[in-house]
């Protein structure tokens, strides 16, 4: 499961509709977090989010926590239907891409 290509395609195909849909499901959109809630007929509910905090590393920066929490009567099926190892791998790939994009923007702004 890789989220970011679909997000990019949705945003570029119809940006106004995408922003409207995103605002309808957005749970938090602040400097410290961006998260949204999805539900599948009330049987599986998920909160997917990115949470940002100042890094504890000496060089500064930002620490990202990227997670998805599931609840509901059939939430246990998520682990049966989707490989937790693959999900972790895809989250890590997304995180690397996000870091690269943020550092690219930072280097462009710093010029």
C-alpha positions in Angstrom: 0.0 0.0 0.0 1.7 3.2 -1.2 -0.3 6.4 -0.5 1.7 9.2 -2.1 1.3 8.5 -5.8 -2.5 8.3 -5.5 -2.5 11.5 -3.5 -0.4 13.3 -6.2 -2.6 12.0 -9.0 -5.8 13.1 -7.2 -4.4 16.5 -6.5 -3.3 17.1 -10.1 -6.4 15.7 -11.8 -8.8 17.8 -9.9 -7.2 19.9 -7.2 -10.3 21.8 -6.1 -12.2 18.5 -5.5 -9.2 17.0 -3.8 -8.9 19.9 -1.4 -12.6 19.8 -0.6 -12.5 16.0 0.0 -9.4 16.4 2.2 -11.0 19.1 4.3 -14.0 16.9 4.8 -12.0 14.1 6.3 -9.1 16.0 7.9 -9.0 15.5 11.6 -6.1 17.8 12.3 -4.1 20.2 10.2 -1.6 22.1 12.3 2.1 22.8 12.5 2.4 19.7 14.7 0.2 17.3 13.0 -1.7 16.3 9.9 -4.2 13.5 10.3 -7.4 12.2 8.8 -10.1 9.6 9.7 -11.4 7.1 7.3 -14.2 4.6 7.9 -15.3 1.5 6.1 -19.0 1.1 6.8 -18.2 1.6 10.5 -16.7 -1.8 10.6 -13.1 -0.6 10.3 -12.1 2.9 11.3 -8.7 4.3 10.7 -6.8 7.5 11.7 -3.8 8.1 9.5 -1.4 10.8 10.6 1.9 12.6 10.4 3.1 14.1 13.7 6.0 16.5 13.9 8.2 17.6 16.8 11.5 19.2 17.3 14.4 16.7 16.9 16.4 15.7 20.0 19.5 15.4 17.7 22.2 18.0 18.2 21.9 19.3 14.7 18.2 20.1 15.1 15.6 19.3 12.5 12.3 17.6 12.9 11.2 14.2 14.1 8.3 12.6 12.1 6.0 10.0 13.6 3.9 8.4 10.8 1.3 6.0 11.9 -2.2 4.6 11.3 -4.4 3.4 14.1 -7.3 1.0 13.4 -10.5 0.4 15.5 -13.9 -1.2 15.0 -15.4 -4.7 15.1 -13.4 -5.9 12.1 -10.1 -3.9 12.7 -8.3 -7.2 13.5 -8.7 -8.1 9.8 -6.4 -5.3 8.7 -3.4 -7.4 9.8 -4.8 -10.4 8.0 -5.6 -8.6 4.7 -2.5 -6.3 4.5 1.0 -7.3 5.2 2.3 -5.3 8.2 5.9 -5.7 6.8 4.8 -4.3 3.5 2.9 -1.4 5.1 6.0 -0.6 7.2 8.2 -0.7 4.2 5.9 1.6 2.2 5.6 4.1 5.1 9.3 4.2 5.4 9.6 4.9 1.6 7.1 7.6 1.9 8.9 9.1 4.9 12.2 9.2 2.9 10.5 10.9 0.0 8.9 13.4 2.3 12.2 14.2 4.0 13.9 14.6 0.6 11.1 16.9 -0.6 11.3 19.0 2.6 15.0 19.3 2.4 14.8 20.3 -1.3 12.3 23.1 -0.5 14.5 24.2 2.5 17.5 24.4 0.2 15.5 26.4 -2.4 14.2 28.8 0.2 17.7 29.3 1.6 19.1 30.5 -1.7 
